[in-house]
Amino acid sequence: MERHNKRYGKITGWGIYTPPKVVTNFDMEKNWDTTNEWIVQRTGIQQRRFASEEETTAFMATQAALNALEKADVQASEIDLIIVGTCLAEDFTPSVACIVQSAIGAKNIPAFDISAGCSGFVYSLSTAYQFLSTGLYQRILVIGAENLTRFFERSDRTFAVLFGDGAGAIVLEQTDQPCGLQGFTLGADGSGQDDIRLNTSSGLNRFDAGHLVQFNGREVFKFASRILGKACDQALAQSNLSLDDVDWIIPHQANIRIIQSAAKNMGVPIGKFYINIDQYGNTSSASIPLALFEGLESGRIKPTDTVLMVAFGAGLTWGACVVQLAPVLNPQLHPAQHSWA
């Protein structure tokens, strides 16, 4: 990836929003033919968040954006662009990004959504960096937000146990200090379009849970286990880095068994993957920013760490990007001396 005039993008703020309603596996046992043991063994999920009717995708995205702006100490009027990665907004139009723009008080700036399934945040982040690298924009708000639970058939345990709702946002600011996106790869294979599909041909009603979800679990598992490692390799090659230079791999939190399979195929200890699917379930485009936020706030992910974000989703799509979170002032301190046993 060619850099233009040494322009870089630094993540200066991050924020999330998750609905207050926590649904545990034991809650699931009361309404579905399932057990906590069955869910944990097959997915790694212990609980997830369910949005209320008032907590729309745009509402959650807005709250995450406001939290990220506060963290960055940036006013909405200082933002030049808003990009939202989402695949299941309540309305076909307007975009979630436009609703967020109005809600936070940003005026007359471009705002658009990117629909790439669960790869939406990686697609959005990679797109945002292109605007920064050209010098066209100085500050960009990137959001991943999903309100999945109102769209699947809640009577089917296969899908009911998997998904959760939430949103995560980051503020990217242009800087002359070397950091930010080091390399990325994006891809899609439309021949796999039927492996993950939400059928809305009968008309989309945001509160109707009767839409048919097509999900070919076996094919998705094989695809994800293979593509995660391949995407990581491509992003690292473009960055002229190796896995030894990466402090954390932040994968899309779809299923613990997929992550474990990818780690095995890559020859990487599972401890190098940041995993929080147990707390949130599969939140699609929101899963990577939720994990990044949690890691930064807890101190497990350091402000100067190099992270490798990787996702796959409906389309079929995939993407990976290597991000140096902040400039490393003393190269001898990097990479961090983690133990990945």
C-alpha positions in Angstrom: 0.0 0.0 0.0 1.5 3.3 -1.1 1.5 6.1 1.5 1.1 9.7 0.3 3.3 12.4 1.8 3.7 10.5 5.1 0.1 11.0 6.2 -1.0 8.5 8.9 -4.1 7.9 10.9 -4.2 7.4 14.7 -7.0 6.0 16.7 -7.6 8.8 19.3 -11.0 7.7 20.7 -13.1 4.6 21.1 -16.5 3.9 22.6 -19.2 1.3 22.6 -22.9 0.8 23.4 -24.4 -2.4 24.5 -28.1 -2.8 25.5 -28.6 -3.3 29.2 -30.7 -6.4 28.7 -28.4 -9.4 29.3 -29.7 -12.8 28.1 -27.7 -15.7 29.6 -27.7 -19.3 28.3 -29.8 -20.1 31.4 -32.4 -17.6 30.2 -32.3 -19.3 26.8 -33.0 -22.7 28.5 -36.4 -21.3 29.7 -37.6 -20.5 26.2 -35.8 -22.8 23.8 -34.9 -26.5 23.5 -31.3 -26.0 24.5 -28.9 -26.0 27.4 -26.1 -23.9 28.7 -23.7 -26.8 28.1 -24.8 -27.2 24.5 -24.4 -23.6 23.7 -21.0 -23.2 25.4 -19.6 -26.3 23.8 -20.6 -25.4 20.3 -20.2 -21.6 20.3 -18.3 -20.4 23.3 -21.1 -18.0 24.1 -22.3 -17.6 27.7 -24.4 -14.5 27.4 -25.4 -11.8 24.9 -27.3 -8.5 24.8 -30.8 -8.0 23.3 -31.9 -4.6 22.1 -35.3 -3.2 23.0 -37.6 -1.8 20.3 -36.3 1.7 21.1 -32.6 0.6 20.8 -32.3 0.7 17.0 -29.1 0.2 15.1 -28.8 4.0 14.6 -29.5 4.6 18.3 -26.7 2.2 19.4 -24.4 3.6 16.8 -25.0 7.1 18.0 -24.3 6.3 21.6 -21.0 4.5 20.7 -20.1 7.5 18.5 -20.7 10.0 21.4 -18.6 7.9 23.7 -15.7 7.7 21.2 -15.9 11.5 20.6 -15.7 12.1 24.3 -12.7 9.8 24.7 -10.9 11.6 21.8 -11.9 15.0 23.2 -13.3 15.9 19.8 -16.5 17.8 19.0 -18.9 16.5 16.4 -18.3 19.7 14.4 -14.7 18.6 13.9 -15.6 15.3 12.2 -15.1 15.3 8.4 -16.7 11.9 7.5 -18.9 9.2 9.1 -18.7 5.6 7.9 -20.9 2.9 9.5 -20.4 -0.8 8.9 -23.8 -2.5 9.2 -25.8 -5.2 7.5 -29.2 -5.0 9.2 -30.4 -1.4 9.7 -34.1 -1.0 10.4 -34.7 1.0 7.2 -33.4 0.6 3.7 -32.9 4.3 3.6 -31.7 6.7 5.0 -28.4 5.3 6.0 -27.5 4.7 9.6 -24.6 7.1 9.1 -26.9 9.9 8.1 -29.1 9.4 11.2 -25.9 9.3 13.4 -24.7 12.5 11.7 -27.9 14.3 12.6 -28.1 12.9 16.1 -24.6 13.9 17.1 -24.9 17.4 15.6 -22.4 17.0 12.8 -23.3 19.4 9.9 -23.0 18.9 6.1 -20.4 16.2 6.1 -20.5 13.0 4.0 -21.9 10.0 5.7 -22.5 6.5 4.4 -23.0 2.9 5.3 -20.9 -0.1 4.1 -22.7 -3.5 3.9 -20.2 -6.3 3.9 -21.8 -8.7 6.4 -19.7 -9.3 9.5 -16.7 -7.9 7.6 -18.3 -4.5 7.7 -16.0 -2.9 10.3 -12.8 -4.0 8.6 -14.1 -2.7 5.2 -15.1 0.6 6.9 -11.8 1.0 8.7 -9.8 0.3 5.5 -11.9 2.8 3.5 -11.5 5.5 6.1 -7.8 5.2 6.1 -7.7 5.9 2.3 -9.4 9.3 2.9 -6.9 10.1 5.6 -3.9 9.1 3.5 -4.8 11.4 0.7 -5.1 14.3 3.1 -8.8 14.9 2.0 -10.1 14.5 5.6 -8.6 15.1 9.0 -10.9 13.3 11.4 -13.2 10.3 10.6 -15.7 8.5 12.7 -15.9 4.8 12.0 -18.7 2.7 13.5 -19.7 -1.0 13.5 -23.3 -1.4 14.7 -25.8 -4.3 14.5 -29.3 -5.0 15.8 -29.5 -8.6 14.8 -31.8 -10.2 17.3 -35.1 -8.7 16.0 -34.5 -10.2 12.5 -33.9 -13.9 13.2 -36.5 -16.5 13.9 -36.4 -16.6 17.7 -38.2 -19.9 17.8 -35.2 -21.6 16.2 -32.4 -22.2 18.7 -29.8 -22.6 15.9 -29.9 -18.8 15.4 -31.4 -17.5 18.7 -28.3 -18.6 20.7 -25.8 -17.1 18.4 -26.5 -13.4 18.0 -26.4 -10.3 20.2 -26.8 -6.6 19.6 -24.3 -3.7 20.1 -22.2 -1.0 18.5 -18.6 0.2 18.6 -17.0 3.3 17.3 -13.5 4.8 16.8 -12.2 8.3 15.9 -9.4 8.4 13.4 -7.2 11.5 13.3 -4.6 12.4 10.7 -1.1 12.6 12.1 2.5 12.9 10.8 3.7 10.3 13.3 4.1 6.8 11.8 1.2 4.7 13.0 -2.2 3.4 12.0 -2.9 1.2 9.0 0.1 -0.8 8.0 -1.5 -3.0 5.4 -4.9 -4.6 4.6 -6.7 -7.0 2.3 -10.4 -7.2 1.4 -12.1 -9.8 -0.6 -15.5 -11.3 -1.6 -16.7 -14.5 -3.3 -20.3 -14.0 -4.5 -20.6 -17.7 -5.4 -21.1 -18.3 -1.7 -24.0 -15.9 -1.4 -26.5 -18.5 -0.3 -24.3 -19.8 2.6 -25.4 -16.8 4.7 -28.5 -15.1 3.7 -31.4 -13.2 5.3 -34.4 -13.7 3.0 -36.5 -10.5 3.0 -38.3 -11.2 -0.3 -41.7 -11.1 1.5 -41.1 -7.6 2.7 -39.1 -6.3 5.6 -40.9 -5.4 8.8 -38.4 -4.5 11.5 -40.4 -6.1 14.3 -41.3 -9.3 12.4 -39.1 -12.2 13.5 -40.4 -14.5 10.9 -37.8 -13.9 8.1 -36.0 -16.9 6.9 -32.3 -17.1 7.7 -30.3 -19.3 5.4 -27.1 -20.5 7.1 -25.0 -23.4 5.8 -23.0 -24.0 8.9 -20.7 -26.6 7.5 -19.6 -24.6 4.5 -19.3 -21.4 6.6 -17.1 -23.2 9.1 -14.8 -24.5 6.4 -14.7 -21.2 4.6 -14.0 -19.2 7.7 -11.3 -21.5 9.1 -9.5 -21.3 5.8 -10.0 -17.6 4.9 -9.0 -16.1 8.3 -5.5 -17.3 8.1 -5.2 -16.5 4.4 -6.4 -12.9 4.9 -4.0 -12.5 7.9 -1.1 -13.6 5.7 -2.0 -11.2 2.9 -2.4 -8.2 5.3 0.9 -9.0 7.0 2.7 -9.4 3.7 1.5 -6.0 2.6 2.7 -4.5 5.9 6.1 -6.2 5.6 5.5 -7.7 9.0 5.1 -11.2 10.5 2.9 -12.6 13.1 5.8 -12.2 15.6 5.4 -8.4 15.1 1.7 -8.5 16.1 0.7 -8.2 19.7 -2.9 -9.2 19.3 -5.1 -10.8 16.7 -8.7 -9.5 17.0 -11.0 -11.8 15.0 -14.7 -11.5 14.3 -16.4 -13.1 17.2 -18.6 -15.6 15.4 -17.9 -18.9 17.0 -15.1 -20.1 19.3 -14.6 -23.3 17.3 -14.0 -21.2 14.2 -11.4 -19.1 16.0 -9.7 -22.3 17.4 -9.7 -23.9 14.0 -8.1 -20.8 12.4 -5.5 -20.6 15.2 -4.6 -24.2 14.6 -4.3 -23.8 10.8 -2.2 -20.7 11.3 0.1 -22.3 13.9 -0.7 -19.5 16.4 -1.4 -20.1 20.1 -5.1 -19.3 20.9 -3.8 -16.9 23.6 -2.7 -14.5 20.9 -6.4 -14.0 19.8 -8.4 -11.5 21.8 -11.7 -13.3 22.5 -14.8 -12.0 24.2 -17.6 -13.9 22.4 -18.5 -15.4 25.7 -19.9 -12.1 26.8 -21.6 -10.7 23.7 -22.2 -13.5 21.2 -22.0 -12.8 17.5 -22.6 -9.0 17.0 -21.5 -9.0 13.4 -19.9 -5.7 12.3 -19.8 -4.6 16.0 -17.7 -7.5 17.3 -14.2 -6.2 16.4 -14.7 -2.7 17.8 -16.3 -4.2 20.9 -13.3 -6.4 21.5 -10.9 -3.5 20.8 -12.7 -1.3 23.3 -12.7 -4.0 26.0 -9.0 -4.7 25.4 -8.0 -1.1 25.6 -10.1 -0.2 28.6 -8.9 -3.3 30.5 -5.3 -2.6 29.7 -4.7 -6.0 28.1 -4.3 -4.2 24.7 -1.7 -1.4 25.1 -2.0 1.9 23.3 1.1 1.2 21.3 0.3 -2.4 20.4 0.1 -3.7 16.8 -3.2 -5.4 16.3 -4.3 -7.6 13.4 -8.1 -7.4 12.8 -9.7 -10.1 10.7 -13.3 -10.9 9.8 -15.5 -12.9 7.4 -19.2 -12.5 6.7 -22.1 -12.9 4.3 -21.4 -12.3 0.7 -19.2 -14.2 1.2 -16.8 -11.4 2.3 -13.5 -11.2 4.2 -11.0 -8.6 5.3 -7.9 -8.1 7.5 -5.9 -5.1 8.5 -2.8 -4.5 10.5 -3.0 -1.4 12.7 -0.3 0.1 14.8 -2.5 1.8 17.4 0.0 4.6 18.2 3.5 5.6 17.3 6.2 3.5 19.1 8.7 6.0 20.5 11.2 3.4 21.6 11.5 0.5 19.0 13.2 -1.6 21.6 9.9 -1.8 23.5 8.1 -3.4 20.5 6.8 -5.9 19.9 5.5 -6.4 23.5 6.9 -9.3 25.3 3.7 -11.3 25.7 3.6 -15.0 26.6 1.2 -16.8 24.3 1.4 -20.2 26.0 
